[in-house]
Amino acid sequence: MKTVKTIEPQAIDVEIQDGRAPLLVAFLKRNERYPTQLEVLEDACRDYGKSVRCFLYNSDYLDTATERFSVQGTPTFLLFSMGREVNRLIGESDRATLDDFVRDGLSR
């Protein structure tokens, strides 16, 4: 069951400002690592359920992410809470690393 939705650049600001729950956004390039990283993201988001909203930034617009969010490479994971970035993870991740990243960001 897919728990992560793809988000377009024009919709992300609305989601960031929505205070219902923290927001985890993954910036992934469609390459050989994509399936593995997407699976890690899906697993984490399934575990966090409704306490964290999860999105995959549309890979067709990664160039706008470079400007808007200072994403210099992929994969990059950003965690937002109450309208601001609270944590950033750059590079390939496994399930435990992504879980630690989210828990650390939620505790701030």
C-alpha positions as CSV (number, residue, x, y, z in Angstrom):
1,M,0.0,0.0,0.0
2,K,1.4,3.3,-1.0
3,T,1.5,5.9,1.7
4,V,3.6,8.6,0.1
5,K,2.1,11.1,-2.3
6,T,4.0,13.0,-5.0
7,I,3.8,16.7,-4.5
8,E,4.2,19.5,-7.1
9,P,6.2,22.7,-6.5
10,Q,3.1,24.8,-6.5
11,A,1.5,22.8,-3.7
12,I,4.4,22.4,-1.3
13,D,4.1,25.8,0.4
14,V,0.5,25.1,1.3
15,E,1.5,21.8,2.9
16,I,4.4,23.3,4.8
17,Q,2.2,26.0,6.3
18,D,-0.5,23.5,7.3
19,G,-0.1,22.9,11.0
20,R,-1.9,19.5,11.2
21,A,1.2,17.4,11.4
22,P,4.9,17.6,10.6
23,L,5.8,17.1,7.0
24,L,8.5,14.8,5.6
25,V,9.6,15.6,2.0
26,A,11.9,13.4,0.0
27,F,13.8,14.7,-3.0
28,L,14.8,11.6,-5.1
29,K,16.3,11.4,-8.5
30,R,14.9,8.6,-10.6
31,N,18.1,6.5,-10.9
32,E,19.2,3.0,-9.7
33,R,18.9,4.0,-6.0
34,Y,15.3,5.4,-6.4
35,P,13.4,2.1,-5.7
36,T,15.3,1.4,-2.5
37,Q,15.1,5.0,-1.2
38,L,11.4,5.1,-2.0
39,E,10.8,1.9,-0.1
40,V,12.7,3.3,2.9
41,L,10.5,6.4,2.8
42,E,7.3,4.3,2.4
43,D,8.3,2.1,5.4
44,A,9.0,5.1,7.6
45,C,5.8,6.9,6.7
46,R,3.7,3.8,7.3
47,D,5.3,3.5,10.8
48,Y,4.6,7.2,11.6
49,G,1.0,7.0,10.3
50,K,-0.9,10.2,10.7
51,S,1.6,11.8,13.0
52,V,3.8,12.8,10.0
53,R,2.6,13.7,6.5
54,C,4.9,12.3,3.8
55,F,5.6,13.5,0.3
56,L,7.9,12.7,-2.6
57,Y,8.8,15.9,-4.4
58,N,8.0,15.5,-8.1
59,S,11.4,14.6,-9.7
60,D,10.5,16.5,-12.9
61,Y,11.0,19.7,-10.8
62,L,14.2,18.9,-8.9
63,D,15.8,22.0,-10.5
64,T,13.3,24.2,-8.6
65,A,14.1,22.4,-5.4
66,T,17.7,23.4,-5.8
67,E,16.7,27.0,-5.7
68,R,13.7,26.9,-3.3
69,F,15.1,24.5,-0.7
70,S,18.9,24.5,-1.3
71,V,18.8,20.9,-2.3
72,Q,22.2,20.3,-3.7
73,G,22.0,16.5,-4.3
74,T,19.7,13.6,-4.1
75,P,18.5,11.9,-2.1
76,T,17.7,14.7,0.4
77,F,15.1,14.4,3.1
78,L,13.6,17.5,4.7
79,L,11.4,17.6,7.8
80,F,9.1,20.6,8.4
81,S,7.2,21.5,11.5
82,M,5.0,24.5,12.2
83,G,6.0,26.1,8.9
84,R,9.8,25.8,9.1
85,E,12.5,23.3,8.3
86,V,13.6,21.4,11.5
87,N,15.9,18.8,10.1
88,R,17.7,17.8,6.9
89,L,19.2,14.5,5.9
90,I,21.5,14.4,2.8
91,G,22.5,11.2,1.1
92,E,21.3,7.6,0.8
93,S,19.4,6.4,3.9
94,D,18.4,3.1,5.4
95,R,15.3,2.6,7.6
96,A,17.1,3.1,10.9
97,T,18.8,6.3,9.8
98,L,15.6,7.8,8.4
99,D,13.8,6.9,11.6
100,D,16.5,8.5,13.8
101,F,16.3,11.6,11.5
102,V,12.5,11.9,11.9
103,R,12.5,11.3,15.7
104,D,15.3,13.8,16.2
105,G,13.4,16.5,14.1
106,L,10.2,15.8,16.0
107,S,11.9,16.3,19.3
108,R,13.1,19.8,18.5
